[in-house]
Amino acid sequence: MDFCDLPTMRQWMEADWSKRAPKQLFSHHSSATPGDMEKWKEVLNSINCPPAGLAIHRKAPAVALMPDTWANLPHSAKTSYIARQVQCAFDEGRKLAVFGQHLHTFTILRHQLHKQHPCNLDILEVSGRIPTEKHAKQLAQFLSLTLHGVLLLSTNMCAVGINLQQVTEVIFVKSSWNPATDRQAMCCAWQLGQQQHVIVAHLLM
């Protein structure tokens, strides 16, 4: 049996071994035998393959992170870097924008940043969970800030049509599958009329 036989492997991954007989798993593949299943099980057990990969059981349901869990998460390399850059931007009187792909990312960032800057940090957000009619208000409020502030932006929503010329540092928490989307988002700050250098960081860890 070829271990790279993807159709068979996919069906094998999704199988519930407590309810399916070996002949049901391999009925669509003429060269497979019930003995192949036992061989595959032995191979996976010998390499300690976890259930989340090529496993014998179905994947366990994903556990959603609750708000109290977010607050207690340790700093990652990304959140630590962003926290340092936020402090540097504040010390130098610059504005910083963070582009991300997922709402959970913004929630975790909020908790982690408030840990380090509990009193004097304004975190504004433009994403899918913010009503559309409030987007312009959030942007205007951020651009008018003279104190410590961070703007969290959804890359897919805010890559075009937004003027961020007052922003001099842009951080991408996660890069888009389409590089052009990230370039468009970057150019919200680095566009015609920008009088300052713009720092752009892509976090890849």
HELIX and SHEET records of a PDB file:
HELIX    1   1 LEU A    6  MET A   13  1                                   8    
HELIX    2   2 PRO A   22  LEU A   25  1                                   4    
HELIX    3   3 PRO A   34  SER A   46  1                                  13    
HELIX    4   4 PRO A   67  ASN A   72  1                                   6    
HELIX    5   5 ALA A   77  GLU A   92  1                                  16    
HELIX    6   6 LEU A  103  GLN A  116  1                                  14    
HELIX    7   7 THR A  132  LYS A  134  5                                   3    
HELIX    8   8 HIS A  135  LEU A  143  1                                   9    
HELIX    9   9 THR A  155  CYS A  158  1                                   4    
HELIX   10  10 PRO A  179  MET A  186  1                                   8    
SHEET    1   A 5 ASP A 122  VAL A 126  0                                        
SHEET    2   A 5 GLY A 149  SER A 154  1                                        
SHEET    3   A 5 LYS A  95  GLY A 100  1                                        
SHEET    4   A 5 VAL A 167  PHE A 172  1                                        
SHEET    5   A 5 ILE A 199  HIS A 202  1                                        
END                                                                             
